[in-house]
Amino acid sequence: MLIKEIKLENFRSYEFLEMPINKGLNLIYGSNGSGKSTIIESIYYALSGKSFRTTETNNLIRNKTNQLQALLVFSDGKTVKVTKKTDNTALITQNKGQKRENYTSLVKKFPTCLVENKEFFFSSSNPEQKRSFLNKTLFYVEQEGAKKINELKKIVAQRAGCLKNKDFNQIKYWDEQLILIEPIITDLNYKLCEELNNAIKNSNIIDVFAQNNPWLNDITIKYLPGYGVNALFSDILSQNLEKDTILKRTTSGPHKRSFDILLENKLASETLSRGQQKIISIMMHLIQREIIKKNTGLDPILLMDDISSELDKENANLMLKYLIDNSVQTIMTSIEKAHFSAHKDVFLFHVEHKGETSYVK
């Protein structure tokens, strides 16, 4: 489903915004601090309940006001409206208020793929970011798997509470639960990384970018289960008990899972430039989008923040070619428009900031 229009009221620096969204490529450009990323953020927030810039959603409400609203209008006429008052839970309605909604249901209906600046260098991002990438993909690919991830989080939280209180009888119970769920989580993630590797070998995304980056053909994903694989996980838990008790957390296990990106079996972060690492990140999110589309039949909206940073003109053109050829609705931001303005298929929006207010032209 395509976004047709966005309306904002008291969202960060926007007192009011009414902006059409084209079905293809939309570039929002302007100087640093002008309010470009806020538009991407508002779409992401409206469809997920989260911000990629802050964990405190009260910060999204414009200064000296106590309520924000974000309205998305889709190509079929349906709407999603989010109203957030200070210190209150967001109220979500669909179709002009006819139906109350929750974010779990909304995320299933309207998937997004977000490429943000801190995720550009996937090969060197922290394990938590990589887990988030795996978890989001599993959410759409394997619903039972997603439930197991939530179950794992509860087990780890309960065990942490027991470690804090030195309740060793209860720790034994949660150890057993962790040992039972570990092979399920590990198997799910190994299979997902195998699917990612197959996509890297066979996706036309690689064919497009490899024209200028032949080294992409040697990229592989290596899954890291979160503990040393040369011993039984049950033995590792026993060996780590004293350390876990001191630190009051479970230091090894499937909740610590991650992955490495390898180039010819070496860490890509040790071999590639920042620009090349950014290409990998864009490629990974586009592959994620393809996997979600294949498994759900839905067409995820692509959100790309600060896209021109570290990306040269040749690779920007390759990216645009893929997005245009595959009719991917994309909303992206950039400080400058030089890489994109020559393309007739890219719709341009200029953001300016005056006083405390942002405007789109």
C-alpha positions as CSV (number, residue, x, y, z in Angstrom):
1,M,0.0,0.0,0.0
2,L,1.4,3.4,-1.0
3,I,1.4,6.6,1.0
4,K,-0.4,9.4,-0.8
5,E,-0.2,12.3,1.7
6,I,1.2,13.1,5.1
7,K,-0.2,15.7,7.5
8,L,1.6,16.8,10.7
9,E,0.5,19.1,13.5
10,N,2.9,20.1,16.3
11,F,5.4,17.4,15.4
12,R,8.9,18.6,16.5
13,S,9.7,21.7,14.4
14,Y,6.5,21.5,12.3
15,E,3.6,23.6,13.5
16,F,1.6,22.2,10.5
17,L,2.6,20.3,7.4
18,E,0.6,19.0,4.5
19,M,2.7,17.2,2.0
20,P,1.9,15.0,-1.0
21,I,3.9,11.8,-1.4
22,N,4.6,10.4,-4.9
23,K,4.2,6.7,-5.6
24,G,7.9,6.5,-6.6
25,L,11.0,8.4,-5.3
26,N,10.6,11.4,-3.0
27,L,13.7,13.3,-2.0
28,I,13.5,15.8,0.9
29,Y,16.6,18.0,0.9
30,G,17.8,21.0,2.9
31,S,20.5,22.1,5.3
32,N,21.4,20.3,8.6
33,G,18.8,21.0,11.3
34,S,16.2,22.2,8.8
35,G,13.6,19.4,9.6
36,K,14.3,16.8,6.8
37,S,14.7,13.8,9.1
38,T,11.6,14.8,11.1
39,I,9.4,13.9,8.1
40,I,11.0,10.4,7.8
41,E,10.7,10.1,11.6
42,S,7.0,11.0,11.6
43,I,6.1,8.3,9.1
44,Y,8.1,5.7,11.0
45,Y,6.5,6.8,14.3
46,A,3.0,6.8,12.8
47,L,3.4,3.2,11.6
48,S,5.5,1.7,14.4
49,G,5.1,3.8,17.5
50,K,8.9,4.3,17.7
51,S,11.4,7.0,16.8
52,F,14.8,6.2,15.5
53,R,16.2,9.4,17.0
54,T,14.9,9.2,20.6
55,T,13.5,6.7,23.1
56,E,11.4,9.5,24.7
57,T,8.4,10.1,22.5
58,N,7.3,13.2,24.5
59,N,10.3,14.8,22.7
60,L,8.4,14.5,19.4
61,I,5.8,17.1,20.6
62,R,6.5,20.6,19.5
63,N,7.8,23.0,22.2
64,K,5.2,24.9,24.1
65,T,2.4,22.5,23.0
66,N,1.1,19.3,24.6
67,Q,-0.2,17.3,21.7
68,L,1.0,16.1,18.3
69,Q,-0.9,14.6,15.4
70,A,0.3,12.6,12.4
71,L,-2.0,11.5,9.6
72,L,-1.1,9.3,6.7
73,V,-3.4,9.0,3.7
74,F,-2.9,5.9,1.5
75,S,-3.5,5.4,-2.2
76,D,-6.7,3.4,-1.5
77,G,-8.2,6.2,0.6
78,K,-7.5,4.6,3.9
79,T,-5.9,6.5,6.7
80,V,-3.8,6.1,9.8
81,K,-4.0,8.9,12.4
82,V,-1.8,9.1,15.6
83,T,-2.6,11.5,18.4
84,K,0.0,11.8,21.2
85,K,-0.5,13.9,24.3
86,T,2.3,14.6,26.7
87,D,2.9,11.7,29.1
88,N,0.0,9.7,27.5
89,T,-0.1,6.7,25.3
90,A,-0.6,7.4,21.7
91,L,-4.1,7.0,20.3
92,I,-4.2,5.3,16.9
93,T,-7.2,5.2,14.6
94,Q,-7.7,4.0,11.1
95,N,-10.1,5.2,8.4
96,K,-11.0,8.6,9.8
97,G,-11.5,7.4,13.3
98,Q,-13.8,4.4,12.5
99,K,-11.4,1.9,14.0
100,R,-9.1,2.0,17.0
101,E,-5.8,0.3,16.4
102,N,-2.7,-0.9,18.2
103,Y,0.9,-0.8,16.9
104,T,1.4,-4.6,16.8
105,S,-1.5,-4.9,14.3
106,L,-0.4,-1.7,12.5
107,V,3.2,-2.9,12.0
108,K,1.9,-6.2,10.4
109,K,-0.3,-4.2,7.9
110,F,2.2,-1.5,7.0
111,P,5.8,-2.7,7.0
112,T,8.6,-0.2,6.6
113,C,12.3,-0.6,5.9
114,L,14.4,2.1,7.5
115,V,17.9,3.0,6.5
116,E,19.2,5.5,9.0
117,N,22.6,7.1,9.4
118,K,23.8,5.0,12.4
119,E,22.9,1.8,10.5
120,F,24.8,2.8,7.3
121,F,27.9,0.9,8.5
122,F,26.3,-2.4,9.1
123,S,29.6,-4.2,9.1
124,S,30.7,-2.3,12.2
125,S,27.4,-1.6,14.0
126,N,26.8,-3.1,17.5
127,P,25.2,-6.5,18.1
128,E,22.0,-4.9,19.4
129,Q,21.4,-3.2,16.0
130,K,22.1,-6.4,14.2
131,R,19.7,-8.3,16.5
132,S,17.1,-5.7,15.7
133,F,17.6,-6.3,12.0
134,L,17.2,-10.1,12.5
135,N,14.2,-9.8,14.8
136,K,12.4,-7.4,12.4
137,T,12.9,-9.8,9.5
138,L,11.7,-12.8,11.6
139,F,8.6,-10.9,12.6
140,Y,7.4,-10.9,9.0
141,V,8.9,-14.2,7.9
142,E,8.2,-16.5,10.8
143,Q,5.4,-15.4,13.2
144,E,6.0,-18.3,15.6
145,G,9.6,-17.4,15.6
146,A,8.8,-13.9,16.5
147,K,6.8,-15.2,19.5
148,K,9.8,-17.3,20.6
149,I,11.9,-14.1,20.5
150,N,9.5,-12.4,22.9
151,E,9.5,-15.5,25.1
152,L,13.3,-15.5,25.2
153,K,13.2,-11.8,26.3
154,K,11.0,-12.7,29.2
155,I,13.1,-15.7,30.3
156,V,16.3,-13.5,30.2
157,A,14.5,-10.8,32.2
158,Q,13.3,-13.3,34.9
159,R,16.8,-14.8,35.2
160,A,18.3,-11.3,35.6
161,G,15.9,-10.7,38.5
162,C,17.0,-13.9,40.1
163,L,20.6,-13.1,39.7
164,K,20.1,-9.7,41.3
165,N,18.4,-11.3,44.3
166,K,20.7,-14.3,44.3
167,D,17.7,-16.6,44.2
168,F,19.6,-19.7,43.0
169,N,16.7,-22.1,43.2
170,Q,14.7,-20.0,40.7
171,I,17.8,-19.4,38.6
172,K,17.9,-23.2,38.0
173,Y,14.4,-23.1,36.7
174,W,15.1,-20.2,34.3
175,D,18.3,-21.9,33.2
176,E,16.2,-24.9,32.1
177,Q,13.8,-22.6,30.2
178,L,16.8,-20.9,28.5
179,I,18.4,-24.3,27.6
180,L,15.1,-25.4,26.1
181,I,14.5,-22.3,23.9
182,E,18.1,-21.9,22.8
183,P,18.1,-24.5,19.9
184,I,14.8,-23.1,18.6
185,I,16.2,-19.5,18.5
186,T,19.5,-20.7,17.1
187,D,17.9,-22.7,14.3
188,L,15.5,-19.9,13.3
189,N,18.4,-17.4,13.0
190,Y,20.7,-19.8,11.2
191,K,18.0,-20.4,8.6
192,L,17.4,-16.6,8.3
193,C,21.1,-16.0,7.7
194,E,21.1,-18.7,5.1
195,E,18.2,-17.0,3.4
196,L,20.1,-13.7,3.5
197,N,23.2,-15.4,2.0
198,N,21.0,-17.0,-0.8
199,A,19.6,-13.5,-1.5
200,I,23.1,-12.0,-1.7
201,K,24.0,-14.6,-4.3
202,N,20.8,-14.5,-6.3
203,S,19.1,-11.2,-5.9
204,N,19.0,-8.7,-8.7
205,I,20.0,-6.1,-6.1
206,I,23.5,-7.5,-6.2
207,D,23.5,-7.6,-10.0
208,V,22.7,-3.8,-10.0
209,F,25.3,-2.7,-7.5
210,A,28.0,-5.2,-8.6
211,Q,28.2,-3.2,-11.9
212,N,30.3,-0.7,-10.0
213,N,31.2,-2.9,-7.0
214,P,32.3,-6.4,-8.1
215,W,33.5,-7.2,-4.6
216,L,29.8,-7.6,-3.5
217,N,29.9,-11.0,-5.1
218,D,32.2,-12.1,-2.3
219,I,30.1,-10.9,0.6
220,T,28.7,-13.5,3.1
221,I,26.8,-13.4,6.4
222,K,28.1,-15.4,9.3
223,Y,25.6,-16.0,12.2
224,L,26.9,-15.6,15.7
225,P,24.7,-17.6,18.2
226,G,25.7,-15.5,21.3
227,Y,27.9,-18.1,22.9
228,G,30.9,-20.2,22.1
229,V,29.9,-23.2,19.9
230,N,32.7,-25.4,21.1
231,A,30.9,-26.3,24.3
232,L,27.3,-27.2,25.3
233,F,25.2,-24.2,26.1
234,S,24.2,-25.8,29.4
235,D,27.8,-26.1,30.4
236,I,28.5,-22.4,29.4
237,L,25.6,-21.3,31.7
238,S,27.0,-23.3,34.6
239,Q,30.5,-21.9,34.0
240,N,29.3,-18.3,33.8
241,L,27.1,-18.4,36.9
242,E,29.6,-16.7,39.2
243,K,30.3,-14.0,36.6
244,D,26.6,-13.6,35.8
245,T,25.8,-13.2,39.6
246,I,28.4,-10.4,39.9
247,L,27.2,-8.6,36.8
248,K,23.5,-9.4,37.5
249,R,22.8,-10.4,33.9
250,T,23.2,-13.4,31.6
251,T,26.4,-12.8,29.7
252,S,26.1,-15.6,27.1
253,G,23.1,-17.0,25.2
254,P,20.8,-16.6,22.2
255,H,19.8,-13.1,23.5
256,K,23.3,-12.0,22.6
257,R,23.1,-13.4,19.0
258,S,24.5,-11.3,16.2
259,F,26.2,-11.7,12.8
260,D,29.3,-10.7,11.0
261,I,29.5,-9.5,7.4
262,L,32.5,-11.1,5.7
263,L,34.4,-10.2,2.5
264,E,36.3,-13.3,1.3
265,N,36.1,-14.7,4.9
266,K,37.5,-11.5,6.5
267,L,35.6,-8.9,8.4
268,A,34.2,-6.4,5.9
269,S,34.8,-3.5,8.4
270,E,38.5,-4.2,8.3
271,T,38.7,-4.2,4.5
272,L,36.1,-1.8,3.1
273,S,35.9,2.0,3.0
274,R,33.0,3.9,4.7
275,G,31.4,4.4,1.3
276,Q,31.6,0.7,0.5
277,Q,30.2,-0.2,3.9
278,K,27.3,2.1,3.3
279,I,26.6,0.3,0.0
280,I,26.4,-3.0,2.1
281,S,23.9,-1.4,4.5
282,I,21.7,-0.2,1.7
283,M,21.9,-3.6,0.0
284,M,21.0,-5.4,3.3
285,H,17.9,-3.3,3.8
286,L,16.8,-3.7,0.2
287,I,17.2,-7.5,0.6
288,Q,15.3,-7.4,3.9
289,R,12.5,-5.6,2.0
290,E,12.5,-8.2,-0.7
291,I,12.3,-11.0,1.9
292,I,9.4,-9.3,3.7
293,K,7.6,-8.8,0.4
294,K,8.1,-12.4,-0.6
295,N,6.8,-13.8,2.7
296,T,3.8,-11.4,3.2
297,G,2.8,-10.1,-0.2
298,L,3.0,-6.6,1.2
299,D,5.1,-3.9,-0.3
300,P,7.3,-2.3,2.5
301,I,7.8,1.5,2.3
302,L,11.5,2.4,2.1
303,L,12.6,5.2,4.4
304,M,16.2,6.4,3.9
305,D,17.7,9.2,6.1
306,D,20.8,11.2,5.0
307,I,21.2,9.1,1.9
308,S,23.9,11.2,0.1
309,S,26.4,10.9,3.0
310,E,29.3,8.8,1.9
311,L,27.6,7.7,-1.3
312,D,29.2,8.8,-4.6
313,K,27.3,9.7,-7.7
314,E,27.9,6.4,-9.5
315,N,26.5,4.3,-6.7
316,A,23.6,6.8,-6.1
317,N,22.6,6.3,-9.7
318,L,22.8,2.5,-9.4
319,M,20.5,2.7,-6.3
320,L,18.1,5.0,-8.0
321,K,18.0,2.6,-11.0
322,Y,17.0,-0.3,-8.8
323,L,14.3,1.7,-7.0
324,I,12.9,3.1,-10.2
325,D,13.0,-0.3,-12.1
326,N,11.3,-2.1,-9.2
327,S,8.7,0.7,-8.4
328,V,9.7,1.0,-4.8
329,Q,8.0,3.9,-3.0
330,T,10.9,5.6,-1.3
331,I,11.1,8.6,1.0
332,M,14.6,9.8,1.5
333,T,16.5,12.8,2.9
334,S,19.7,14.5,1.8
335,I,21.7,17.6,2.5
336,E,22.0,18.3,-1.2
337,K,20.2,17.3,-4.3
338,A,23.0,17.0,-6.8
339,H,23.0,13.2,-7.1
340,F,19.2,13.1,-7.7
341,S,18.0,16.3,-9.4
342,A,18.8,15.1,-12.9
343,H,16.4,12.1,-12.6
344,K,12.9,12.9,-13.8
345,D,11.5,10.1,-11.7
346,V,12.7,11.8,-8.4
347,F,10.2,14.2,-6.8
348,L,12.0,17.0,-4.9
349,F,10.9,18.7,-1.7
350,H,13.0,21.5,-0.2
351,V,12.9,22.0,3.6
352,E,13.7,25.4,5.3
353,H,13.9,26.3,8.9
354,K,12.9,29.8,10.1
355,G,12.9,30.7,13.8
356,E,11.6,27.5,15.5
357,T,9.5,26.3,12.6
358,S,10.2,24.1,9.5
359,Y,8.5,24.5,6.1
360,V,8.4,22.4,3.0
361,K,8.4,23.9,-0.4
